[in-house]
Amino acid sequence: MIKIDIKWYEDFVNRLGHMVADETTNKAIKISIFELQREAQKRTPVDTGNLRWSYETNFWNLEWELRNTRKYGASVHEGTKPHYAPIKELRPWARRKGISPFAVQKAIAKKGTKGQPWMTNTVNSMENKVNTIFSTEFDKLFQKLSN
């Protein structure tokens, strides 16, 4: 989660109203989410490319969501506990890597899989950039209101 710390925001909303503040905030959110998506795609682990190109963005008033739509995305991100993995699911990946799918199955059953938290790393690395986007958009609004 990215925390945007705008100390004066509440006072700003009280003086000018939600409509003006919400419009600027929503614009900053949209700019930010596309920057986050671009960076997340760069950091997404790649085997076939399916995970990298499976992002979805949703917007609501003052809220957004960026998520990967592949069923296995969370497992790649978070890793898994030891479990039984069907050979049918492992075979294509094992072939591309030149290893036995049975060896992969045995390793997953024993150790699970290690997470690759690219989204968490993206969010952490982009916090300053997102805060800058918000500051820039509100500076533009203040300039417009002062004229």
Beta strands, then each sheet from edge to edge (+ up, - down):
strand 1: 55-60
strand 2: 63-68
strand 3: 79-80
strand 4: 113-114
sheet 1: 1+ 2-
sheet 2: 3+ 4-
end
